[in-house]
């Protein structure tokens, strides 16, 4: 930590001079950026703030007004404090007007009752400051080196957090905008201590933007965002306000996590990489369709003048997030889909576009081809291969499009249908968009910041109220809406009397600022409650 005014006053050279604090006692913990010896009244013009000014006062103005202007100038520039040696100019005491004005500006003013060699202080303080600056530079260089390596390696969030905790010796947590823990490192704490009532604690810490420290909780928080979209926060638990290097550490870690989430891809064969890259360029609009068509033709798939159908095949049971087992299972599914495509005689690009999305296909059909027949054939082939469709594997499809320019729409639609049906639909050979109802729609939107913001806006005050008072008004509201506003059934379901139910509904209206007789507000609340259930049920598992 940087030296403070209090630290400087405790140096032996100053202690021997008999320092006496006359003003600004509550600001003695202000950091000292430098020590400056000055004997001219215009010294404020040469300072940048954070300096501790040493003077004998011999060159200061002779009148009280001049001395007040001198104090005003130093306070305005933000000096850490002023040390005045008595004897040469002021005798045994400082002028009362000078002291009172320093107090009014809350500027630390220290009088030295005995003479002192100023160089004895400047040498010590400047050496400490230089050493601190050198340590900062070395620490920042190490941070740069470590996180550059982690970026190159495509490290998982858990690996990044492990380095954050190792360098800072503090617990670190990565959370999304719904205050769900995605990954964590406990540091000196246990997992139970770190994560106890996490959502409640996190809701209470609001850092509008950038990086900020919240003293009450002791949290240093920075946003995690990619391409201008903020999707989470990185939190470091500190017992006191951390130094600048710790802020740099947290911000660099957040950037590494965001970057790695954008570029992480599983390695595979050259041909598979080419097909995956081609599909990814369609999804991201990162290449002209003419180039995509030429590259696809080079891979043996003709996409021009064909009916195009986006398909996603993924496991219904979750795949481990990382490691050898996850890679093996992804390769196994990719092998099975490629085999099924060949068996069915389908012309298709097959690739691993997104680790979480399973296997992506762009099927090319001629004008007489049936998309329903192709999907049925693919599902049956996967079943024969030992991947039972509708049980272990989900086959989801988008709409048929007629031009390559529209292929992205079909691919994105297929991914959304797959995402929703994994958790919400009954087993079928394959799924289309019309199979996705409200709960499925909300599931595929669960990571959308706008949906998370909507849920927080609609239910946040009531969630906070329940957490602070140990009540269950959110559950009561959900029961009341599910029961179609039938107060008798809602009271029975919650084991409440009718009068108690009425009182709690009135409290809910006050806390949320809504009228439950409004059909539009009830609909909005019901959607928010369903979305919250979906986000909690389908949220990512934290790693720790």
N, C-alpha and C positions, 0 to 999 in steps of 0.2 A: 504494500500500500504506500502511496506517496507520503512524504513528510508533511506534518501539519504545523500550524503556529505553536500549538502546545508542545510538539516534539522539539521544535527549535528552542523554546524557552527552557526545556529541560536539559539542554546541552551544558556541560560543566562550565564553559567559558561564559555563558550567559548567567548561569546560576551564581557565579562569583561576582557578577556585576549587580546583584540584588534587584532582579526584575520585579516590577509591580504593575499589575493589570489595572488600568484606570477606566477602560471602556471596552465594550464588545466582548465581554467574557463568554457569552454563549456562542461566539463564532471562533473560538480558539481551535476548533477541529477543522477549520478551512485548510485545504491543501496549499502547500507552498510550491509554486512553480520555479521560483528563483529568488535569490536575495540580492537586493540592490542598495548600494550606499549612495546617498544623495544629500547634497547640501544646497540645492537651488529650489526656489518656490515653483518653477515651471516643470518639475520632474514628471508630473502626470502625463505630459505630452509625449514622453519617451517610453512609457510603460504600456504593457498589453493586458495586464490583469494577472492576478495570482502571485504577484511579487510581495515579498516581505521587505519593507523599506527601513533601512537603518540610517539614522541621522543624529548629529549633535545639535541641530537646529541653528547653527551659527549663521546660515545664509537665509533663514526664513523671514517672512515679512515682520516688521516691528509692531504692527497694530493688530488688534483683534479681528477686524474685518479681513485683513490679509490672511491671517491664520485660518479663519473659517473658509475662505476661498481655497486655501491649500488643502484642507480636509475634504471639501466638496469635490475637488478635482481627483484626489486619490480614491474616494469612495465611488465616484462615477466610473472610473476606469476598472474598478474591481480588484484593488490590491488586497492581499491576504491580511495585512496588518501593518502597523507603524511602530517602530521601536526608537525612542528618543533618549539619548544619553544626557543626563543632567550634569550641570556644572559649568560648561563653557558659555552657554547662552541663557539658560533658564534658572540657574542657581539650583536650589534644593527642591523646587516644585514646578510643575507645568502650569501655565495660565489657566484659571478656572474656565474662561470662555472657550479655550481650545479643548479642554476635557469635556465640557458639556456638549459642544458641537460634535465631537467624536461619538459621544453616547447617543446623540440624536440620529446620527447616521449609522449607528450600530457597527462602527469600525473599530476593530481591536487596536487599542492604544496602550503601549507598554512603556513605562519610564524605568530607566536604569539609574540606580542611586550611586553607582561607582563607575569609574572609567573602565573601558574595555577596548581591546584591540579588535576592531571589526573584522579584520582578516581572519581571526581565529574562528569566527562563526561562518564566514563565507566559504572558507576552504572546506570545512566539514560538510556544510549543507550542500554545496555544489558537487562535492564528490559523491554524496549519497544520491543526489538527483541524477547525476550522470550514470551512476551504476544502475539506478532504477530504469532510466531510459534505455540503457544497453540491454538490461534484462527484458524489457518490453520488446525491443527489436528482435532479440534472439527468440523470445516466445512466439512472436508473430511469424517469424521465419519458420519456426518448427510447425506452427499451425498451418501455414501455407503448404509446406512440404507434405505433411501428413494427409491433409484433405485433398491435395492434388492427386496423391496416390490412391486415395479412396475413390475419387471421381474416375480415374483411369480404370480402376479395378471394377467399377460398377457395384460398389459395396451396398449391402442391404442397410436399411435404417438402423437395425440393431447394432451393426458393426460401427456405424457412424456414432451412435450414442455411446458405445463402449469407449471410443476415443475421447469424446467430450468429457465423460466422467473420469477417465484416467488423467486427463490434463487438468481438469478443474477440481477433482476430488469431491464433486457434488453430484447428487442424483439428477438425472435428466429424463424427461418424458416427451414423447411425440404424441400429439392428440389431433383429431380432426375438428371440424367446426361444430360438431354435435357434442363435443367434450368427451368423446370416446378415446380411450388410450390405444394407440396403435403399436407402440414399442416403448420400452423403458429400460433404464439402468439404475439400480437401486443405490449404488455408491455405499456409503456407511449405513444406510437404512435397510430394513427388511422390506420385502414387497408389500406386506400388509401395512406397514407404516407409511410407505410412499403412496399407495393407491387408496388408502382409506378415505371414503367419501369424496373421491376424486371429482366427480361431476359437480357436487355442491361447492367444493373449494374452487374449482376452475371457473364456475359461473360468477363467482365473487370477484375475480381478477379480470379487469377490463383494461386492455392496452389498445387504444384506438388504431394505431398503425406503427410500422417500424419496430424498433426494439425499445423496450422500456422495463424499468424496475419498479415493482410495487412493494414499498417498504412494509406494509402491514402483513402481507403474506410471506414476504421474502422471496418472491418469484421474479426471475429475470425471464422475460418472454419476448420471442421474436416470431414473426409470421413465416410460414413455409408456403411459397408460391412459385408457380411455373407459368411462363407466358402471360404474366399479369394477373393470373387467377389465384387467389389465396385459398388454399384448401386445408390448412391446418396450422398448428402452433407448436413451437419447440420451447419447452420450459426447463429452466435450470433453477433448482431450489438452493437459495443462498441464505446464510445466517446474517449477512450484512451486505450493504451495497457493494457490488463487485467492481474491480478495476476495469479500465478500458479494454485490456487484453482479453478479459472474459467475455465482454460483449462481442469482440471480434471473433472469438472462438465460436460463440453460439450462432452468429450470423453466417460464418463460413460453413458450419455444420448444416444449417438450414438450406443453404445454397447447394451443398453436396447432395443432400437428400432429394431436393427437388430435381436437380439435374439427373441423378441416377434413376429416378422414377420415370423420367422422360425417355432415357436411352437404353434402359435395361432390356436385353433380349437374350434368349437362350441360343447358344451356339449349336449348329447343326451342319449337315452336308452343304457343299457349295450350291448344289441344285436347290435344296430346300431353302437355303438363305436367299437365293435369287427369287424363288416363288414368293416367299414371305415378304421380301423387300418390294416386290411388285404389288402385292395385295396392300401392303402398308402405304405405298405411294397413292393407291386409289383411295384409301380411307382418308389420308391426310391431304389429298389434292396437291401432292408435292412434285408431280410430274405431268406433262401434257398427255392427254389420252392417246394421241398419236404415238408417242414414245412407248406408252404402256402396251398398246396393241402390237407394236413391232417387237417389243421384248417378249410378250406372251407368245407370239408366233414363233419366236426363236426357241421358246421352251416347249413348243409342240401343241399349244392351245390357241385356236382361232377365236377371237372375240368380236371381230367385225361382222355385222349383219347376222347377229345371233340374238336369241332371247337370253337374257342374263339373269341369274338367280343367285342372290347371296345366301349362304348357309353357314351356320356355326354348329359345330359338334363339341359338346363339352360334357364332363362328368357331372352327374347329379350330386355325388358325394364330394366334399371339398378335397382339393389336392394340397399337400403341404406347401407352405409359402416359398420355401427355398431349400437348397441342399440337393444332394445326390438323388434322394428318393423322388423329389419333385421333378427333377430333370428326367429321370427314368420313366416316370408315369406320363409325362408329356410326350416323350418319344414313343412310348407304347401306344398312346392314343393316336398320334400322328401316323404311325405305321399302320394301325388298324383302318384309319380313314383312307389312306392312300390305297391300301389293298381293296377296300370296299369300292372305291371309285373305279379302279381297274376292272374289278369283277362285274360291275354294272355297265361298263363300257361308256362311262360319262366323260365328256371333255370338261376339265375343270382345273383351275389353279388351286392348289392346296398348300396352306402355309400356317405357320405359327406366328400370328400377328401380335397377339397379346397373351402373356402368360396366364392371366386370369380368365381369358375368353375362350380357352380351349383351342380347337382347330377351326380355321376359317377357310371357306371354299367360295369360289366364284364359278358357278356351273354355267356352261354355254350350251344352249339347246337350239336345235334348228326350228324352223317355223312350225313344223308338225309335231314337235316334241311336247309332252305334257309335264308340267312342273310337278303336279301331284304324283304322277307315276314315277318320276325320277326320285322324288323324296321317299316314296314308299320303297322303291328298290334299294336306295341307299340304307334306309333303316333296317330292312331285312338282311342286307349283306353284313351290317355291323352286328346284328343278332347272331348270324351264323358264325361270325368271327369270334363270338364269345363276349361281345359287348352288348348286353341286352338293352335295346332301345327302350326308353321310358322307365327304366329301372336304374341302371348304372350310367347310361348315356342319354343326353338330351340332343335331339336333332331339331334345330330351329331354323326357320327360313323367312326371308324378307319377301317383298313383292317382286314380281317379274318386271323387268325393264327392258327396253328395246335398244338403248344406246349405251355405249361405254361411259358417256358423260354422266349417266344416272346410276351407274353401278354402285357408287359410294352409298347412295340412299338405301339400296337393297342390302348391302353389307352391314351398314349401321343398324338398320331395322332388324336384321337377323341377330346381331349381337344383343340388341335390347330384348328381343323376344327370348333368347336363350337365358339372359340374365334373370328375367322375371320368372320364367317357367321352372327354372331349377328349384325354386323354393315354393312355388305357389300352385303349380298345375298338376292334375292327375296324370298318371302315365298314359302316353299316347305314342304312336309310331313317330310322329313329328308334330311340330307346333307352328302355327302362323300367328299373325298379329291379332286376329280376331279371338284367339284363345287367351289373350292377356286382358284381364279385367282390372278394376281399380287397384286392388292390392298388388297385382303384378306390375301395373304401371308405376306405382309408387316405389316398388322395389327397384326397378331399373333406374329410377331417378334418385335413389337413396343417397348417392354421393354428390349429388348436385348441390352446390352451395346455396342456390336459390330455394331449394326445398328445405334444407336445414334452417335457413333464415326464416322461412315461412313458419316452420314448426316452433322455432324459438319465439317468433313474434306473437303467435297465437296462444301458446301454452307456457311460455317462459315465466311470467309472473306467478302462475298457479304452481308450476314445478318448484320454483324458489320458495313459495309459501309453504308447500308441503314439506320440503327439506328442512326448512327452518323450524317448523312447528311439529314435525313428526306426524303429520296427518296424511290422509289418502284421498284428497278431493279430486285428483286427476282420475283415479280409478272410479270414483263415484260419478264423475261427469261422463266417463266412457260408458259405464253401465246404464246411466239415464238415457243416453243417446241410442245405445244399442237396443234398449227396450222400447224404443219409439216414443219416448217421453211419458211412458206409462209409470206414474209415480208409485203406484201400489207394487208393481212388479220390481221396479228399481229398489224400493225400500226393502222388499223381501230379499232380493239378491244381495244387498249390502248389510242385511240384518239390522235395519234401522227402523225406528218409528216414523210414521208419516210426518209428524211435526219436526223431527230431527232432520229428515230429508229436506223439507222446505227451508229450514234454517241454513243448511249447508249449500243448497242451490243458490240462495240469496247471497251467501258469502262468495261463492264462485263468481256470480255476476259482478259483485263489487271488485273483487281482485282482478278479474279480466276486463272489467269495464264493458260488459256486453249485456244484451237483452236476450235471454234464452228463448223468448217467444218469437224472435226473428228467425225465419226459416233459413235465410242466407247465412246468418252467423252460426246457426247450428250446423249447417252443412260444412262451413269452413272449419269449425272446431272438430267435427267428425273426421274430416279428411286429415287434419293435423294429428289427431290421435292415432289414426290408422298409419300415417306416415311414421310417427314416432315408434309404434310397435314394429314396423317393418325395419326401420333403421337399427333398432335395438336387437331384433332377431337376426338380421342379416349383416350386422356390423362386423368389421374386421376383428380377428382375435389379436389381442396385444401380445407382443413377444417380450420376454424378460428373462 
